[in-house]
Amino acid sequence: MSVLDKYGPEVQRVPADAPIQDIIALLKRDGGVFVKALVMNPVYQQVVDHFLTTRSWFWWGPERKESVSKPYLHSCTAMRIGPGGKAQPLHRDDYISHNIHADIDGWDDERDANRESAVGLFVAGSKVTKENGGTQFIQGSHLWGSERGPPRVEDCIFAEMDKGDAFIMLASAYHGGGTNSTKDQHRLVFATFSIRGFLRQEENQFLAVPTEIAKKLDQDIQEFMGYSMSDPACGYVEQIDPIYLLRPELEKGPSDF
């Protein structure tokens, strides 16, 4: 029995403790999934690791070596839509990375292992409704080829959430902020995206976060921001891992160079 058999055909809302396999399967089917009360939960990181970890191999002389590049932070944004705010044009966020897609009927783990360049997380900072600008989202559009389109608003559902809920979305899915038709409501959503470790960040974290603040963060957060190398040898400075800037005791460099 497939893990999807217990779910209906519409975009699903699952609890934060839902099996990670279910969340990943729903993303592969629909391109997005709502997660109730996700704040401070490791689910997003597990999803990102699944879709954005890049594995490859290469020859180093006569030796065959394998390399694993982990995802890192792409952008962090707070989005506030006030009364009268206009809808965003529908778009795919992976256009930033020049990601070109072939049209597919469904997800295949082997064929599509490198299909996605980024994964987004939208956390509601207020109650989010269709009326106050909830994000418009086309279910299944992550399966579309780049030539298909243009996307139509009438095909959208709306990302309606209670404060603290989250919507996880593949960057290949068509979406856009909605119109705020209310007179007195402000829609607040916090969004973050992660990207493959060898691709350039949308938001330059080295300039966005002052070094003195970055030094106070935990090492795993520092590395996720970009103070780390992407294996096998991307991002070094004078053959030293950039974590050295924040933690000089961790001097290291690429081994395959």
C-alpha positions in Angstrom: 0.0 0.0 0.0 1.3 3.5 -0.9 1.7 6.1 1.9 -0.6 8.3 -0.3 -3.5 5.9 -0.1 -4.7 7.4 3.2 -4.8 11.0 1.8 -7.3 12.6 -0.5 -6.4 14.2 -3.9 -6.4 17.8 -2.6 -3.4 19.6 -1.1 -3.1 18.1 2.4 -2.8 19.5 5.9 -0.8 17.2 8.2 0.4 17.6 11.8 4.0 18.4 12.5 4.6 14.9 13.8 3.3 13.2 10.6 5.8 10.7 9.3 8.5 12.4 7.2 8.0 9.8 4.5 4.3 11.0 4.2 5.4 14.7 3.9 8.0 13.9 1.2 5.5 11.7 -0.8 2.9 14.5 -0.7 5.5 17.1 -1.9 6.4 14.8 -4.8 2.7 14.4 -5.7 1.4 18.0 -5.2 4.5 20.3 -4.9 3.3 21.6 -1.6 2.0 20.5 1.8 0.6 22.3 4.9 2.1 21.4 8.2 0.2 22.4 11.4 2.2 24.1 14.2 5.6 23.5 12.6 7.5 26.2 14.5 10.7 24.8 16.2 10.3 21.4 14.5 13.1 19.7 12.5 10.7 18.5 9.7 11.7 21.2 7.2 15.4 20.3 7.5 14.7 16.7 6.8 12.6 17.6 3.8 15.4 19.9 2.5 18.0 17.2 3.0 15.9 14.8 1.0 15.3 17.0 -2.0 18.5 19.1 -2.2 21.4 16.9 -1.2 23.5 16.3 -4.2 25.5 13.1 -4.6 28.0 12.4 -7.3 31.3 10.6 -8.0 34.5 11.5 -9.9 37.9 10.1 -10.7 40.8 11.3 -8.7 43.6 9.7 -10.6 42.9 5.9 -10.5 40.7 6.4 -7.4 36.9 6.7 -7.7 35.6 9.1 -5.1 32.1 10.1 -4.0 31.0 13.5 -3.0 28.0 14.7 -1.0 27.0 18.4 -1.3 24.5 19.5 1.4 21.9 22.3 1.0 22.3 25.7 2.6 20.3 28.9 3.2 19.0 30.6 0.1 17.0 33.5 1.5 15.0 34.8 4.6 12.1 37.2 4.1 9.2 38.7 6.1 6.3 39.5 3.9 3.5 41.8 5.0 0.5 42.5 2.8 -1.8 45.3 4.0 -5.4 46.3 3.0 -5.5 46.9 -0.7 -2.3 45.0 -1.5 -2.2 43.6 -5.0 -1.5 40.0 -5.9 1.9 38.9 -7.1 2.2 37.5 -10.6 2.3 33.7 -10.5 5.8 32.4 -10.8 8.3 29.7 -9.9 11.0 30.7 -7.5 13.6 28.5 -9.1 13.8 30.9 -12.1 16.4 32.6 -9.9 18.7 29.6 -10.5 17.9 29.2 -14.2 16.3 25.9 -13.6 14.7 24.4 -16.8 12.2 21.6 -16.4 10.9 18.8 -18.6 7.2 17.9 -18.3 6.6 14.8 -16.3 3.5 12.8 -15.4 4.7 12.0 -11.8 7.7 11.9 -9.6 10.4 9.3 -10.1 13.1 9.2 -7.4 15.9 8.1 -9.6 15.2 10.3 -12.6 14.2 13.4 -10.6 16.9 13.3 -7.9 18.3 16.6 -9.1 15.1 18.2 -10.5 14.6 20.7 -7.6 17.1 23.5 -7.0 15.3 24.9 -3.9 12.6 24.3 -1.3 10.6 26.9 0.5 9.0 27.2 4.0 6.3 29.8 4.7 5.4 30.2 8.3 2.2 32.2 9.2 3.0 35.1 11.6 -0.7 35.9 11.6 -3.9 34.2 10.6 -3.7 33.9 6.8 -6.8 33.8 4.6 -7.7 34.1 1.0 -9.2 37.5 1.7 -6.1 39.0 3.4 -3.6 37.8 0.8 -3.0 34.1 1.3 -0.4 32.8 -1.2 -1.9 31.4 -4.4 -0.6 28.0 -5.3 -1.1 25.6 -8.3 -1.2 22.1 -7.1 0.9 19.7 -9.3 2.6 22.5 -11.2 6.0 21.3 -10.0 5.5 18.5 -12.6 5.1 20.9 -15.5 7.8 21.6 -18.1 9.2 25.1 -18.5 7.4 25.6 -21.8 3.9 24.9 -20.3 1.9 28.0 -19.4 1.2 30.7 -18.7 0.0 29.8 -15.2 -3.7 30.8 -14.5 -5.0 32.2 -11.2 -8.2 30.2 -11.6 -6.2 27.0 -11.2 -4.9 28.1 -7.7 -5.7 27.1 -4.2 -5.0 29.5 -1.4 -2.5 28.9 1.5 -4.8 29.6 4.4 -3.1 29.0 7.8 -3.4 29.7 11.5 -0.6 31.6 13.2 2.4 29.1 13.6 1.3 26.8 10.8 3.6 26.3 7.8 3.4 25.6 4.1 6.4 23.7 2.6 6.7 24.2 -1.2 9.1 23.0 -3.9 10.5 26.0 -5.7 9.3 24.6 -9.1 5.7 25.1 -8.1 3.8 28.1 -9.4 2.6 30.5 -6.7 2.3 34.2 -5.8 1.2 36.4 -2.9 -2.6 37.1 -3.0 -4.7 40.2 -3.0 -5.6 41.7 0.4 -9.2 42.7 -0.1 -9.8 43.4 3.6 -10.2 46.8 5.2 -8.2 46.2 8.4 -6.1 43.0 8.2 -2.4 42.6 7.6 -1.1 39.3 6.4 2.3 38.4 7.9 4.3 35.5 6.6 7.9 34.5 7.3 9.5 32.8 4.3 12.8 31.0 4.0 14.3 29.0 1.1 17.1 26.5 1.0 19.2 25.7 -2.1 21.6 23.1 -3.3 25.1 23.7 -1.8 26.9 24.4 -5.1 24.4 27.1 -6.3 24.6 30.8 -5.5 22.3 32.2 -2.7 19.5 34.5 -3.6 20.3 36.6 -0.5 23.9 37.2 0.4 24.1 36.0 4.0 27.6 37.2 4.5 26.4 40.8 4.0 22.9 40.4 5.4 24.1 39.1 8.8 27.0 41.1 10.3 30.0 39.0 11.1 29.8 39.8 14.9 26.3 38.4 15.0 27.2 35.4 12.9 30.0 34.6 15.4 27.4 34.2 18.2 25.4 31.6 16.4 25.7 27.8 16.8 28.1 26.1 14.4 25.4 24.2 12.5 23.6 27.5 11.8 26.8 29.2 10.7 27.5 26.4 8.3 23.9 26.4 7.0 24.3 30.2 6.3 27.2 29.5 4.0 30.2 29.5 6.3 31.1 26.0 5.0 32.5 24.3 1.9 30.3 22.5 -0.6 32.0 19.2 -1.2 34.2 18.4 -3.0 35.8 21.9 -3.2 33.4 24.8 -3.5 33.7 27.9 -1.4 37.2 27.8 0.1 39.4 30.8 0.7 43.1 30.2 0.3 42.3 26.5 0.5 40.7 26.9 3.9 37.0 26.3 4.8 35.2 29.6 5.5 34.1 28.4 8.9 37.7 29.4 9.9 36.6 33.1 9.9 34.1 32.5 12.7 35.9 29.6 14.4 39.7 29.7 13.9 40.2 26.4 15.7 38.5 24.6 12.9 41.0 25.3 10.2 40.5 22.8 7.4 40.4 22.7 3.6 39.5 20.7 0.6 41.1 17.2 0.3 40.5 16.8 -3.4 42.5 19.7 -4.9 
